[in-house]
Amino acid sequence: MVYVKRGNRAKGTETDGRGAVLAAAREAFARGGQVAVEVVPVCKAAGVTTGALYHHFGNRNGLLRAIVEAVAESVSTRAAEAMKASDDDWAQLLAGVHCVLDCCTEDEVRMTYNEAPSIVGLDEWRRIEESKTGVLLLATLTRLREAGLLAPWSLELLAAMVKGAIVEGAMTITRSPNPKKTRLEAGKLLDALLDSVRRR
């Protein structure tokens, strides 16, 4: 059993311990990237022993990987929620894309997109991304194709190229000295790109 400290008492719940460590680590990561995620300070902020971190994540690298996966999952979840604001299939696509771009102006997401390849490797980062927002994009494009709203391109190729444009736009935002300005420009370019494959 791993104990989470709550003031002068400990609560023996593994879920709380893992969540507390991950939350503290994500805060540190957002401030300074992977170099800011130090075992002792993170555990102190989480109110747990270092043993809790090693129990739940194996080691510091396991914790960093968990941060990457959690941030990718968060972006995907927020994009899916943004899409629910409209019943129109095309509006849903744009809402999801723009939500992803908005997320890229946030410190935690910027750090993740920039440092994930060095944490988990480029191929693994691409796999993680593909399993999150990539799946969401493909499902959305499939609905649009079924509704007759896409030009008759190969769906697999279209999804790959649109995903590539989104990823490159996102990376440009995260590396920009003026993320908000770059985000607006990227949004306009992606709108134009998507409009070019819309069936009239």
N, C-alpha and C positions, 0 to 999 in steps of 0.2 A: 504494500500500500504506500502511495506517495502522499505526503501531507502538504497541504497548502496552508500557509500561515495566515491567520486572520486576527491581527492584533496579538493578544496573548494566548490565542487558542488556535488549534489546527483543525482543518476540516479535511477528512480523508476522502476526497473525490478526485479520481484521476482526470475526469473531464475538466473540472475547474483548474487543475494544475496545468494541464496542457494548454488550455485556452488562455490562462493568465500569462504563461511564458511566451506564447506566440504573440499575444497582444503587446506585451512589453517589447519584444524583439522587433515587431513591426514599427513601433514608435521610434525605436532607436535607428532602425534601418531607414526610415523616412527622413530622419535628421542628417544622417551621414553615410548611408550605404552600408555595405557588409563590414567595413572596418569598424563601424560604430556598434556592431552587435557583439558585445563582449559577455562572456558567460556570467561572471560574478555580478556586474551591474544589472544585467537583464533579470537575473534571478532575484536580486534585491528589489528591483522595481515590481516584479511579479509577486513578491512575498512568498517565495518558495526556496527550497534548498537547491544547490547545484545538482544534487542527485535527481531531483524532479526533471530537470532539463535532460539529463542523460537518459533517464528512464523513458521519457516520451519521445525524444528525438535522436537518441543514440550518441550524437556528438554535435559540435557546433555546425559542422557542414550539413547535418541532417536538419538542424533548425533553419539554416539559410535556405535550404531547399523547400522547407515547409512554408517559409515566407513567400518565396516565388510562386508556389502553387496557390497559396491563399490569395495573393494579390491578383493572379490571373483569374481565379474563380470569382473574386469580387467584381472585377471588371465585366466579366461575362454575365453575372447575375444582374448587375446594374443596367447593362445594355438590354437584357431580356425584360426587365421591369419598365424601362423607358419605352420599349416597343408596345407595351400593353396600353399605352395612352391613346392609341388610335386603332380603329377597326379596318383602316385602309392598308392593304398589303404593302404598297409602295412607301407610304408614310412610315410604316413600321421599319422598313429597311433603313430609311434615312435616319430615323430616330435612334436605331441601334448603332449605326455608324458614327453619328454625331456624339452619342454618349461615350463611345470608346475614345474619341478625340478629346472630349472634355476631361475624361479621366487622366489623359496624358499630361495635363497641366498640373496635376497633383504630385507632390514630392514623392510619396510612396510609389506611385506608378512610374514616375520618371526614373527613380532609382532602380526599380525592378527591370524595366525595359532596357536600361543601359547596362546593368550588372548581371542579369540572369545568365547570359552566355558564359561568363567567367565563373559563375557559381555551379551551374548544372551542365554546361557545354551547349554549344549552339544547336546541335541536332536535338538534344533533349528539350531545350527551351522551345524550339519550333514544335515539337510534339506536344508539349504542355499547352502552348497557345492554340494549336490546332484542335486539341480536345476540349477547349473552352469556347472562345469566340469563333473559332473556325467551324465548329459544329453548328453553332447558332446561325452563322452566315449561310452555310450550305442549306440548312433547313429553310431559311427565309427565301433564298434564291429558288429553291425547289418549289415552294408555294407560288412564287411569282411566275415560274415557268408553267406550272399547272393552270394558273389563271390566265395564261396567254399574254403576260405583261413583259416578257423578255424576248429580244430578238433571238432567232434560232441558232445560237452558238452552242458549242459543246458546253454542257452545264459544268462538267468537271473542270474544263479549262477556264471557263468564265469565273468560277468560284476561286480558282487558284490565282488568277490575275487580279481579281477584285481584292482578295485577301492580301495579295502582295502590295497593292496600292495603299490599302489601309495600314498595313504594317510599316511601310516606308513613311507614310504620312505621320504615323504615331512616333516613329523613331526620330523623325526630323523635329517634331514638337518637343520631345523629351531632351533633345540635345541643343535646342535653340536658346540663345541668350534672352529671347523675348517669346516665351512659350505661348502666351495668349494671342499675340499677333500672328504667330505661325499657325496656331490652331485655327484661326479664322480663315486664313489663306488656304490651309489644307482642306477645310470643310467645303469651301467654294469649289476647289479643284475636284474633290471627290463627288460633289453634287453633279458637276459637269460630266465627269467620267461615267457615273451611273446613268445619267440621263441619256448618254450616247448609246447605251445598250437596251434602253426601254423601247418596247414595241409600240408603235403608234397606231 
